[in-house]
Amino acid sequence: ILSMKADGLTGEEAYGKMLGTSMLCAVLEIFFSLLPGKTIRKIFPPVVSAVAVSLIGVALTGTGMKYWGGGVVCAEMGWKEHAQVVDSVGFGMPVSNVPSAICSGSAQVALPYGSTEYIALGFSVLVFLVVIELFGSTFMKNCNVILALLFGYFVAGVSNYEGLPYVDTSKIEAAPVVDFLWTQWFGIGIYGPAIIPMLIAYIVTTVETIGDVTATHEVSELKTDDKEYTRRIQGSLMADAFCSILASLFTSMPNTTFSQNNGVIAMTKCASRRAGIATGFWLIIMGVFAKIAGVITSIPDCVLGGMTIFLFANVLISGITLFGELNLKSRRIRFISVLSMCVGVGVTVWPWAFLDMRASPYTAKFWECSDCSETMKGLRNAVSIFLSTGYCIGSVLAIILNTILPEDAEEPVIEGNVRWSAIGQKSTYFANKDVDIEEEEGDESKRGTVNDEEAGSADNSGEGEEVAATDDLAEVEEAIKSE
């Protein structure tokens, strides 16, 4: 949008072109939803789903922590509080006071990120969750999420910082009683340089949607390897694309699945689809009655962070649970998991290797592009988004590795009786097998020995045993060579 405004378009014209570009690119997700079930299961096997859900949980938990400390923007601008630059902030280049490292998501209170006051308000939500878990009734435990959030909101409402409130009631007072979506119209258009970044964004939301639906199945105690699961994946992708198009018609940015709902399912033990339909109905009502929206937007960011970090961590636990269902003793599965997670977690924890710092466009050293054409800037931004989004790059790596890596070779199995005492010791391979030498030494019939009666025409029993031992030794040597 800023690029379009720099080209001379008004803010309304630029926003309209962004809405139209979003609608066009949503077709990509529709295409994914129409793929056959077998193809989807092949592209997104359980190991890919486990990686995607885990990385989504890691990313969201970090976002929740940013909110808990005061807000996302001030968290990412916290470097301005560093002793070496703090005196320069707000006094010209290269440091500016906008955006600020001071968090302003709590009414009139403005404190640095991580201030004790913000941490304490968010912590009150977590404390109340523990209290409900210890002393609450079954009904209260099922409603613990909303009850804890309301408690944190109450604590923020009755508290103040040097006489300044944490809750901004002016948003409630300014909101009209009834409102609706189409309060302003925007001309729909297409902005070419934004197509590639938007397509990447829809690939990201496709991976996220599949991961979220997988997590929903896991916390709902449903299978993730049957036709019903595949059908729901297809339906969720279609719904996500259709609702993104609908959102653009409603003059809003595209939507994606809401990951923390999995945390709500895990904590309330309610996975009913009727509950979801009822929730959608009440969300529509709340969207029409703007006073309710005013109440929600007046909740301090730190209180929301105390709740969302708890819900987001539930998504991470769902991913770990999915890993528990895999055969991690398989070298192939373990390799795919480790390589995908190391890159995904790495860029999630520190995305600045590929992502521009906030308010510093086209400065990431992996591809500096401040003097590029608009088309190249669009391509560069798309690559930057892809590489710095952990659950996107991690999931794509898992898909690629799952496609190109061969299945584990079957371990050779030695059939028949082997006289280990004739060899003297086992190879490393046989040392890992369920063969008990002590038992074998106590029972010659299980070691393939040849006794006097079995030797038959042999001159003596010792000669028969020697022949049997020699045969056994030849078989084992062949097995070790094949190993």
N, C-alpha and C positions, 0 to 999 in steps of 0.2 A: 504494500500500500504506500509506503514511504517512497519507493522508487517511482510509482505512478504519479505521486504528487510532485516529485522532482521533475517529471516530464511535462508538468503543466496541467494535470488533471485535478479537479477538485476532490476533496475528501469523499463526497457522496458518489462521484463517478468512479473513483478508485475502489470504493467498497462494493459497488455494484458489479464491477468487473471481477472482483475477487469472489463474489457469490456465484457468478456465472462459471468461472473457472472451476470452482469446487463442484458444481453440479456436473460439469463435463467429465471430470476426473473420477467421479463416483462410479462411472460405468466400469472402471477396472475392477472394483470390488464386486460388482454384479457378475462380471465374468468369472471371478473366483468362485462365487456361490453356485454357478451352473456347472462346475466341473463334476464328473462322476464321483460317487462315494469312494470307489476304490482308488481313484487318483488322489483324492484328498487324504485318505488314510496312508497312502504311500508317501506323499509329500510331508505329511505331518504325523509321523508315527509317535508312539508314546515318549520316546526319548526327546523328540523335538518339543512336544507339549510340556514336558517336565522342565526343559531349559527355558521355554518362553514364560511359563507361569512363575518360575523362580526369579527370573530377571525382572519381570514386571513387579514382583513383590519387592525386590531390592530397590528398584527405581522409585516406587511409590513410597516406601518407608523413608527414603532420603527426602522426598518432597514433604512428607508429613513432619519431619524434623525441622525443615525450613519454616513451615508455618508455626510450629510450636515455639520457636525462638523469636517470632515476631512477624515473619512474612517472607515470601520468596524473594522479592526484589532486594530488600535490605540484606538478606542472607548472602546473596550473590555479589553484593557490593560491599561486603564486610571488609575487604582489603583496604578500603579507604580509612579504616580505623588504625591501620598499621602505623607504628611510631615514625617510620621514615617518610610517610607521605601525608599524615594527618594534618600537618600545618599548611599543606599546599591545597587541600581540598577547598574548592570554591573560589580559588584565586587565579583563575585562568588556566591556560593549557600547561601540560597535557591532562591535568586532572580537573574535573568539573564536579559541581555539587549536585548535578542531576544526571542520573538517578542517585539517590542518597543511600548511605549506609544506616540511616535512621529510619526505624520502622514506624509507620503511621497507620497501621491497620487496626488501631484501637481508639477510635473516637479522637479526642483531643490530646491523648497521651502519645508522645513521640520519644522513644528511647532507642538506643543502639540494639542491634540484634543480639539475642542471648541474655538480655538483662534479666536480673533475678525476678522482677515483677512478672515478666512474660512467662518465664519458666514455671513460676509458682502457680499461675492461673491454669496453664496447661496441665500441670501435675495434679491439680485438684480433680480433673476429670478421671485420671488414672486411679487416684486414691478412691474415688467413689465407686469405680468399677470393682475394686477389690472388696469394698464394704458390701456391695450388693452380692458378690459371689460368696461372701462369708455368711451374711445374715439375711439376705433377701429371699423372698418367696419364689416359687417357680415362675409365677407371672412376672415378678420384677426381674428375674434373671433373663427371661425371654425378651424383656424390654430394656435391658441394661444399657444399650447403646444410646437410646434417646434420653433415658433418665440421667445418665452420666453427663451427656451434653447439656441438658437443661440445668443440672447442678452447677456445672462450670459457668454457664451463662448467668446463673443466679449469683455466684460468687463474684463474677466480674461486675455485675450490676450494683451490688452493695459495696463494692470497693472503689477506691479512687487513688490517684497518685498526685499528691500535693494539691488536693482539691479538684483535680481534673478527672472526669469520668472515663472509664474504659469502654463503656457502651455508648454508641452514638445514637441517641433517640431521635435526632433530627431526620435520619433516614426514614424512620417510621412516620413521623409527622408530615414529611414532604410527599410521601407516597399517596397516590389517589386511592380511593376506596376500591374502585373497579377500573381495570385497564385491560387492554388486549394487545396482541402482537403487532398488528398492522397500524402502528401509530405514525410510521414514516415509510415512504416508498423509495426504492433505489432502482435505477435503470440497470438491467442485467446485461453484462458484456463478457468478453473473453480477453485475458491478458496473457499473451504468448509466453513470455519469459517465466511465468509462474506455473506453467503446466508441468514441467519436469519436477520441480519441488513438490507440487501438490500430488503427483503420482507417487512419489516416494512416501509422502505422508499417508496415502491410502494403503500402500504396502505395509507401512508400520501399523496402521490401525487394523489391517487384516490379521497380522500376526497377533496383535494384542487381543482382538476379538476371539480368535481361536484359543489363545491361552486362557482368557477369562471364562469362556464356555467350558473348557476342560476343567478349570478350577471349580466352576459351579457344579459340574458333575461329581467331582471328587468330594466336595463338602456336602453334597446332597446324597452321597453314598450310592451313586449310580455308576454303571460301567462306562469305561472310556474306550472300549474296543469293539462295540457292536454297531449295528446299523442305525439304531435309534440315536446314538451319539453322532454319527456322521450326518444324519438328517438334521439334527439340531445345529451342527456346525454350518451346514448349507443355509438353513433358515436364518441363523444369526447374521451371517454375512450379507444375505439379501436384505434383511431388516436394517442392518447398519447402513448399507448403501442407500436404500430407499429413504430412510429417515434423514440422512445427510442431505439428500436432494430436497426433501420436504423442509428441512431446516433452512436451506438457502431461500426457498420460496417464502419462508416466514421471516426473512431478513436476518437470519442468524448464521453463525459459522457452523460447519459440519460437526456432527456429534460422533462419539465413540462409546464403547461399552464402559460401564462404571465399575471398576475393579473392586472397590471397597464393598460392594454388595455381597461379594463372596464372604467377606469377613462378617457381615450381618447374618448371613445364612449360617455360618459356622457357630456364631455366638447364640443366636436365637433358636437354632434347630428347626427353623421353619423354612422349608424349601417348596412350599405350595405355589403353584402357578397362579392360583386365585389371589394370593397375597400380592403377587407382582401386578396383576391386573388392577387390583384395588389401589395399589400404590400409584400406578399411572393415572388413575382417575383423580386421586387427591392431588397429584402434582398439577394436573390441568386446572383444578379448582384454585389451587394456590397461585398459579400463574395468572389467573383472572383477577383474583383479589390481591391487589398490589400491597396492601398493608402487611400481609403475611410475608411477602418477599422482603418488605422493609425490616421485619423482625429478623429474618434469617441473615440479611446482609449486615445487620448491626452486631452480630456475634463477633467478638474479637478474633483475629487470626490465630492468636496463641491458644485460645480455647478450642477452636476447630482443629488445630494441630495436635493437641493432646488427645483428641478423639480419633482423627484420621490415621495417626501413626500406629495406633492400636489396630485399627481395621486393616491397614495396609500390611502390617506384619502377618495377619491371617492369610493374606494372599501368598506371602513367602512360605508360610508353613504348608500351604496347599501344594506348592511346587516341590518342597522337600518330601511330602508324602508321595507325590507322583514318582520321585526318584526312588523311593523305597520299594515301589512296585516293579522296578527294573532289575534286570540281572546284572548288577554292578560287578560281578565276578567275571563277566565277559570283557575281554580286553577291548573289543570294538566299542561296546556301549560306554565303557569307562573313558576311552580316549575321546569319543565324540562329546561326552559330557564335560570333561575337563577342559578341552580346548575351547568349546563354545562358552563355558562359564568364565574362563579366565579372561577372555576378550570382553564379554558382555559385562561382567562385574567391574572390570578395569575401567572401561569408558563410562560406566554409570557413576563410579566413585569420582573419577576425574575426566570429565568430557572435554576439557580445554585443550587436549592434544589435537582435536579436530574441530572443536566448536569455538566460535568467536566469544570472547568475554562480553558480558552485557554492556550495551552502549558502545561497543567497539567493533563495528561491522568490517568484515573482510580483512581481519588482522591475524587470524590463526596462521602460524608459520607453515603448516603443511601445505597451504595453498593461499597465498596472499593474492587478492584479486580486486584491489581498490580501483585499478585503472582498466578493468576488463569491460567488455561489452555487456549489455543487459542480459543477453542470452547466456553468455558465459557465467555471469553472476548467478543466474538462475540455476545453471548446472552445478556450479560450485556450491551453492547453498544446499542443493538436493544431496550432493555427496556428503557435505558436512553434517546434515541432519541424519543421514543414514549411518555414518560412522560413529556419531556421538550418541546415538540412541541404543543403549545396551541391549534391550530386549529385541531390537530389530537386527542389529549386526550379529548378536549371539544366536538368534533363531535361524537366520539365514545360513550362518556357518554350520549349525547343526543339520540343516536340510542338505547342504552340499556334501558334508562329510558322510551323512547317512546314505547318500546316493552313490558316492564313489568308493567308499571303503568296502572291501569284501567281507563276507561273513566269517566268523571265527572258524578255523579249521577244526574238524572233529578230532578229539583226542583219541589216539590208537588204544584199542583194548586188546590185551593179551588173553586169549582163551586157552584153556587147557591147564594142566598141572605142571608146575615148574619146580625143580629141586634147587632152591636158592643156596643150600649148604654146599652144593657142588661148585657154585660160582664164587662163593666167599662173601659177596656183598651185592647190594642192589645198585642200579644206576640211579641218578637223580630223579629220573622220571618215575621209576617204580617206588622210590622212597615216599612219593606222595600218594601212592595207591593204598587202598584198604587191604594190605596183605600183612599178616602178623607172622613174623619169622618164628617167634617163640612157639606159636601154635603149630607151625609147619614142622619144626624140629621135633615136636612131641607126637606127630602123627605121620608116619612115613607113607601111609596110603594116600595122603593129600599132596605129597611132594613128587609124585610121579616116579617113585622108585620101583625097582623091579625086584621082588623077593624070590626066594628059592622056588616056590611053587609056580610063580608066573614065568620064571626063567625057562622052565621046561627043559629043553635040550642043552642048555648051557652047561659047561663043564662044572662050574661052581657058582654060588650066589654072588660072590664078589665080582666075577666077570660080568654077570648080568647087571649089577648095579652100576658098574663102570660104563657099560654101553648106554644105559638109560640116562646117566648123568651127562654123557657126551651129547646125546640127542637133545636133551633139555638145553644144554649150553649153546648149541647151534641155533636153536629157536630164539633164545633170548638175544644172542648177538645180532641176529637178523632184525629183531624188533628194535634194538637200540640204534642200529644203522638207519632204519627207516625214520626213527625219531629225529 
